[in-house]
Amino acid sequence: MPRLVRERRTPTRTTQRREDLVERLIDVFLDEGFADTSIEDLARALRCSKSTLYTVAGSKEQIIVAVVRAFFRRSAERVEAAAADESLDPLDRLRAYLVAISSELAPATPAFFADLDSMPATQEIYRDNTRIAARKVQDFVRQAAPRTSKSTATFIGAVAAQVMEAIHRGEIEAATGYDDSAAYRALADLIVAGMSRRADPAAN
């Protein structure tokens, strides 16, 4: 029986336009936040009609959720790509992963983070992505276990996960003044320096 070959679907014009709108809305949200922005404000910012915006989703809240979800999906893809080289040392991949998270969050203003926390739906999206990232960090730390004891690697992975949850909840910024982007970069420096030191006999 001949093998069926499925044709690759190319995005329709409508789909492509919707994706372009979402990308432009991501930029607006990162720069200005979204909770207090009306559909009229968004239409004005994008120089389009309100009916065009409603091709993204059927209500303002649904538009917000769709755009926030798209932002984190795009960020996750970029972060995964940054740490995809399996030939690298696990600690180098860990650092690349956390620095990439920092870079993805860097364009976001305090207004964006405040608004993420103001809506249950967007709060859940950020929380879920943070938990996925925390598990990934724990995996990288465990892969680096030959350079330190397994119990130490497990401990570092668990602490990293707790810190990432604290970053998400805003506790790190409240305590240190570090925004989420700066906090992820500092976490990368701390973990890599700590594990590298334990792996170096001359440092002990």
N, C-alpha and C positions, 0 to 999 in steps of 0.2 A: 504494500500500500504506500503510495507516494506521501512524503512528509509535507504537511501543510506549513507554509511559511506565512506568518502574519506580517502584514504591512505595518511599518512604523507610522503611527499617527502623528501628523504635524499639527501644531496648535491652530485652531481656527482663528479667524480675525477677531471674533468676539472674545475668545479665551485670551488671546494675546493682549487685547486692549485691557481686559480685566487685570491681567498680571502686571501690566504697565501701571495701571492705576494703583494697585496695591503697593508696588515699589515706591511710587511717589508719595503715597500716604505714609509709608514707613518713615520716609525722610521727615515729613511734617510731624509725625508723632514723636520721633526721637528729639526733634528740635523744640517742640512746643508743648508736648503732652497731648492728651486727648479728652480727658474727663469733662472739661468745661467748654470744649469746642463743639459748635453746632454744625449741622449738615451744611448750612449756609456758609459758615466760616471755611469749611473744608472745600466746598465748591469754589469759593473765591480764591483760596490758596492754589488750587489746581487749575483754575480758570476753565472749569467745566460746569455743566448743569447738574442740578440735584438728581435728576433722573439718571444721569450717567453714573453718579456715585452709587445709586441703588442697584447698579448692575453687579457691584461687589457683594452686596448682601441686602436683605430686605428692611433693615432698621439700623439706626445709629449704633446700638449696642452690638448687633451682629457684625456690622462693618468693623467696629473696634476689635472684636474678638478675632475676626478673620485676618486683620492686619497684624495684630500682635502675634498670632499663631504663625503667620508667614514670616515675620521677623525672626522669631526663634528657630523656625525650621531652616531658614537661610543661614542663620548664624551657626546652627549645629552642623550643617553641611560643610561650612568653611572651617570650623574648628576641627572636625574629623579629618578633613583634608590636610590640615596643618600638621597633624600628628600621625599621618598615614604611613610614613616610611618605616617599615619594620626592620630595616637594617640599622636604624639608630639605636643607641643605648636607651633602655626604658626610661631612665631619668631625663634624657634629652627629649624623648617623646612627651614625657609628663610636663616638662617645662614648656615645650612648644604648644601643648594642649591648653595649659592655663594662660599662657601669654596670648594665645589666640582668642580665648574667652575675653580677656582684658581688652584686646583690640576691638572685638565685636561690640562690647558694651561702651567703649570710649565715646562714641558720638552721642550717646543718650544723655539728656539733661536731667537734673534733679526733678523737673516737672514730669518727665516720662516715668521715672521710678516711683514717684509719689502716686501717679495715676494708676500704675500697675497694681499698687497695693490698695487702691480705692474700690476696685471692682472684684468681686469674688471670682469671676470667670478668668480675668487676666492674671489675678493673683495665683490661681491654680495652674495656669500655663507656665508662669515663671517658676513656681515651686516644683512642678513636674520636671522641667528642664534642668533645674538645679540638682534634683535627685539623680537624674540620669547622668549628669556630669560628675557628680560625687562618686557614683559607682565606677565610672570610667577611670577616675583618678585612683581609686582603690585598686583597680586592676593593674594600672601602671606601677603602682607602688609594690604590689605583690610580685610583678614580673621582675622587679629590681631586687627581690628578696635575697638572691645569692650574694649580693653586696652587703647585706646586713642580715641579722637574724630574722626568721619568719615572724616571730612575735613582735619584734620592733616594726617590721613592715606593716603588719596588721594594725598595730597601734597608730602608726603615722597615717595610714589610710583612713582609720576611723576618726582621727582628729581632723584631718582634711575635710572629711564629709561634714563634721560638726561645724567647722569654720565656714564652709560653703553655705550651709543652712543659715548660719548667723549673718552672713553677707546678704542672703536673700531677705531675711527678716529686718534688715536695716540696723542690726545691733553693732556691727563692726563700724559702720559710718558714725553712729552715735558715740561710740567709745573712742574712735581714733581720728575721725574726720576724713578717712579714706572713702571715696565713693566706690561703687562696686568694681569698676574697672581697675582702679589703683589697688584695691584689696586683693583681687585675683593675681595681679602681678607680684604683690608682696608675698602672697601665699606660695607662688611658684619659687621665688627666691629662697624662702624659708625652708621649704621641703627639700629642694635640691641641695642647698648648702648643708642641711642637717644630715641627709643621707650620704652625701659625698664625704663629709667629715667622719662619719662612723665607718665608712668603707676604707678610709685611709689610716693605716696603723700608726703613722707618724703623728697623726692629729689626736690620738688617744693617749 
